[in-house]
Amino acid sequence: MSKKRSHKKRSHMSKVRAVGSKDQLPEAEVLPHFRVFKTPPSDFNVMTASERELLVYGLPPRPNERTHPRLAAKWQRIAEQRPHFIRPDLRVMPSKRRTIDRDLIVRREIADRELARYHEKLAFKYTGEAITDTDIDIHRILAEWFALKYTGEKMADIDIDWILTRMIPETSGIWSGAYVKRPIAEPLMTVTGEWRVPGVNPPPSAWNKTGYDDDTYMCAVWVGIDGTQGTSDVMQAGTVSECVVSGGKVTSRRFSAWTEWFSGPSAYVHNFPVEVGDLISCTVCAAVGTTHGTAMFNNLTSGATTNVGIDPPESTNLVGNVAEWIVEDPSKRGGGPYPFPDYGSTFFSDCIAGSKNIELDLGSAREIDMVDAASKNVISTATIESKRTLLCRYTGYRGAMVPRPPAWVSPGP
């Protein structure tokens, strides 16, 4: 008599089997974190797909046009392009762990203390005690500017706290970009953005008069949820640009798409085409709860699309306190950050985040500038240019003793 055959329910996701190499993490460590969805058939039409089909293929659900009009418009724009779906071949990035910049929290506390000192001095002014002319001028000029901008508004009604915190960007040792806080009522579950993959060159600090210091120079561009404001996890995805110098000269450059749920391992999509200058749309969302996420990549230049399921590290759930748009100096697995390259500039567009019922943009976001730990100079600045656009620029050439190289336009060797 034969044994009764058991039938297990098939999942529309499969765990990733890592390709073995000496540089990759053990397979047992990788399998719990990344999942691959079923690949849609060649004639699949996202526009006419049911909610069930979107779920099976790991695609973001249709946003509500009433509560999330900009997310809905972007979803439709991407869907109308009839993207070409690629089943992701994931490879582990063992030495490219993205660490949360805890200095960001420390520097924010310093900024809060400085703001408290400002209010203390302002209180002295109204009790007859002396206050520096600089502080008086700041208060007067800002108040007058707002009074002119909003005719009829009383100067006493101006929110000086808001003005000062928006005018003074936060600083970080590894991040440059912007973040927006969650609504009071509910956590953030979706973030999206678009950018062109930046080219990279060694920074001026790497010049040793005969060539550049041998090393790997790396810049990551990503969107994500959490990572600051009281959270220790980050669900993130984006692109990475690498520049390798050997013998004083640039020997190779590499561009790829990657994702992770910190503090789990990072993985890059080996077969997803990414070249310098490609326009990439990236969406990170937790459509089915706080213990599973999806990273979706759309190469709007080539038409290629892929998506990856991400599971959190053990005992980690998505908190949804903040959403970010970041240019980062990634950290090595066993130590500090990589030397940061000259990436030129990165322009984020369609910067949108959302909770279940609320849609946010950069209107209430905070800017972050990157400060070099050794020189204390700002090497990457962030400027919010509109409610949905953000410009990050490399500024490491200020005061440098070597000329800036020409515009980076070719893949190089």
N, C-alpha and C positions, 0 to 999 in steps of 0.2 A: 504494500500500500504506500503510495507516494505521500509525502508531506504536503499539507495545504500551503499553497503559495500565497504569501502576503503581498498585498498591493498598497504601496505607499502613495500618498497624494503627491503628484508632481507639482513643483513650484515653477513659476514663470521666471525665477532667478536661479542662477547657478553660481556656486562659489568659484572663485578664481583659483586656478592652479598656476602658481608662479613658475616661470621658466628658470631652471636651476643655473647658477653660476656662483663663483666664489665671492662675488660682490653682493649677493642678494641674501635677504633674511631667510631663516628657515621657513619652509612651506607652512608648518604648523602655526607660525606666528602671523602669516599673511592671510590664510584662508578665512578667518573670522571677520575680516575687515572690509573686503571688497567683493562685490557680486556683479555678475554680468546678466543683463536682461535678454530676453528673446529678441532677435533682430527682426524688424518688420519686413514683410515681403516687398519686393521691388515696386509693386503697384500700390503700396500703402499710401493712403491720402490722410494726412493728419487733420485736415479741415473737416472731414466727414467722419472721423473716427469716434467711436463711442467712448464714454468715460472708462468702461471696462477695458477696452483695447489700449487706451492711453496708459492705464495702470499696468497691464501685462507687459507692454513694451518699455516701461520705465520712463514715460514722457510726462512732463509737468501737466497737471490738469488745467482745463480752461479757466482762467480767472474770471471772476464776476465783473461784467462790464459796468455795473452800477457802483460797486464798492472799490473796484480796482481798475479804473478805465485805462491807465497807462500800461499796466501789466497786460491787460487784455489786448490792447493795440499791438504791443510787441509780440505777444504770443501769436496773434494772427499774421503779423508781418513775416515771422519766421516760418510759420506753417505754410503760407502761400508760396514760399520758395521751393516747395517739394524737395526737402533735403535728402541727400544720399546717405543712408545709414550704414555705419561701419561697426561690426562687432569688435569691441575693444580688446586688444592684446596688451594686458597690463604687465609692466615690469616694475620691480621694487626699486625705490630710490633710497638706499640705506644711509647715505651720507648727507641727505638733503632734508633733514627734519626741520620743520618750521617751529620755532619756539615763540611762545607768547612773550611780548615785550613787557616784562614786569616793571621796567623803568618808566613806562608810560604812566602807570598808576602813581609811582613816586613823584614824577614831575607834575602830574595833575594836582597832587596834594600840595606841592610847593606853590603852584599857581593859585590855588585856593587860599593859601596863607597870605600870599602877596595881595590878593584881592581884599582879604580881611584887614590887612594893614592899611590899605587905601581907605576903607570905610572908617577905620579908627582915626586916621588923619582928618578925614572929612568931618567927623564928629567934633574934633578939636577946633576946627574952623568955626563951627557954630556955637562953641562955648567960649569963644574969645581967645583961644590959644593959637599960637602961630602954626601955619601950615605952609609948605614950600610953594613957591609960585608955580612950579611945574604941575603939581597936583591940581591946583586951582584952574590952570589953563586947560588941562585935560578935561575936567568936568565941564567947564564953560564952553569949550570948542565943540565937544561932542553934543552937548545939549542944544547949542545954537544950530548945529548942523541938522539935527533931527527936527528942531522946531521949523527950520526952513523947508525941510523935506515934507513934513506933515503940517501944513498950514493950519493954525488954530489950536494945535496941541500944546498943552501947558508943559513948560520945562520940568516941572515937578513930577510929571507923569512919565518922564523918560526912564526906561529901565537901564540904568548905567551898568548893572551887573551883566545883563545880556550883551550890551555893546562891548564891554571890555573882554568878556570871554570869547566873543566872536572875532574880535580884532587880533587877539593874541593866540596864535596856533599852539597846540600842544607839541611837544617834541618827543622823539623816540630814537633809540640807538639803531633800530633795524626797520622801522616802518615809516612810510611817507604816503599820505593819502587822506582819507576822511572816513568818519563813522557817524552813524545816526542811532540814537537810542530808541528803544522799543516804546510803543504806546503804553500808557499806564494800565489799560484794561487787559492786554493780551500780549503774548510773546511774538517775536518775529519768526516767520517760518520760510520766507523766500527772499532772495536777493539776486539781482541780475545786473549786468553791465557789459559794455562793449569797449574794445580797444584794439589798436594795431600792435602786433608783436614788435617790441623794440629791438633794434640792433645794439650790440654792446662792444665797447673798446676798453682796454685797460685804463684805469684812472691816472691822473697826473702824479699822484703819490707813488705809483708803481715805477715811475721812470728813474733809472739809476745812472743816467748820463751816457750809457752805452746801449741801453735797451730796456725792456720792461722786466720786472721781477717775474721769475717763473712761478706760475700758480694758476688756479682756476678761478675766474672772476664770474660772479653769478648774480642775476637779478630776476626776481619772481614778481609777476603781476597777477593779482587774484581778487576775487570777491568771496566773502564769507560771512558766517553768522557766529557771534560770540568771540571771545578772546580778550575782552577787557570789560570794565564795568562790573566786576564781581564774578566773572566766569573764567574757568580754567580750561575750557575746551574750545576748539575752533573747527567748524565744518567749513571747508574751503576748497576752491578749485581755481585753476588759472593756467598761465603759461610761464615757462622759465626760459631765460636766455643765458647761455653760457659762453665764455670766451676763455680758451686755454692758451697760455703762453709757455713756450719751451725754447731754451736757448736765446731768450731775450726777444723773441718774435711771436706773434700770434700764429699758432699752428692749426687751430680748428675753432669752429663755432658750432653751437648746437641749439636747437629750439624745439620745445616739446610742450605737450599739455599734461598736467598733473592734478592730482587731488589727494586729499587726506582728511581724516577727522582726528585732529590732535587730541591726545598724545599718541595716537596710533601711527603706524608707518605710512610713509608717502608712496604713491605709485604714479608712474607716468604711462600714458597711452602710447605704446611703441608704434602702432600702425596708424595713428591719427596724424595726417599731414599738417605740419606747422612750419611756416617759413617767415623770415623777417618781413614785416610789412603786411602780413595777412590780417584781415579784420576778423577778430574773434568775438563771438557772443558767448557768454558763460552765465549759466543759471545754477544756483545751489538752492535746494528746497527740501523741506521735510513734509511731504504731502500726506504721509500716512502715519504720522506720530513723531514723537521725540526720540525714538530709538532706531530710526532708519532715515537715511538721506539719499538724495540723488544729485549728481553733478552732471550737467548737460553742456556739451561743447558744440557750438556751431561755427564752422569756418565759413564765414560769409563770402570769402574770396574764392574758395575752391568748391563750396557746396557740400563739403563733407560734414557729417554729424555723428556724434557718438555720445553715449551716456553710461554712467557707472553708478551702481548702487554702493553706498558706503554705510557700514555699520560702525557704531561708536566703540571706543575702548571700553573695557570692563568697568562697570559701575558708573558709566557716563550717560547722561541724557542731554539733549539739546535744551538750553535754557532760553535762548532767544532774546537776550538783553540788548544786543547791538547787531547792526549789519555794517560791513566794511567794504571799501574799495581801496586796495593797497598796492603800492610798489614796495617790495621788501628785499632786504639783504638776508638771504637764507642762512641758517646755521648748520654747521657740520654736525654729524651725528655724535662725535666724541669731543666737541669743543665749541669754540665761539663761532661767530659768523664768518662767511667767506669774504675775501676782499671784494668790495662793491665796485662794479664797473661804471663807466660813463654810458648811460643808457639814452642820452639825449633828452627825450621827453615822451610821456605817455598821456594821451588824452582819453579819459573815460567818458563815454556817453551812455544815455539810457540808464542812468544810475537810479534804480528803483528798488524798494524793499517793501515787504508786505507781511502783515499778520493775517489772521483769519478774516477780519472784517475791515481792516484799515490799510491804506496804502501810504507810503512815505517816500520822500525824495531827499535831496541835499539841502532843502530849505532850512532844516533845523540841525544840519550836520556840523561837526567840528573838524577842522583841518589838523593834520599832523605833519610836521617837518622832521626829516631825518638828520641827526647830528652825529658827526664822526666822533667816536670815543676818544681818539688820540689827539686830534687837532682842536676839538670842540667847535668846529665849523659846521654850518648847515650844508649838507652835501646833496640834499634833495628837498625841494619845496613842493607844497600842495596849495593850489588855489581853486576854490569853488567858483566857477565862472557863471553858472546858472543853476537852476533847481535840479537839473539832470546832467550837468557836465562838470568835470573835474580835470584840471591840468596838473600833472606832476612833472617837474623839471629837474634834471641833474645840475647841480650848482658847484660841483667840486673843483671847478677851474678858477674860482675866485682866489686870487693871490698865488696861483700856481706859477712855477718857473719854466714850464714847458708849454708850447703852443697847443691849442685845441686842434684835434685832427679834423679833417673835412667831414661833411655829412656822411653818415653811414648808410650806404645804399646797396651794397652787394653782399652776398652770403660769405664771401672770402673763401679761404682754403678750407 
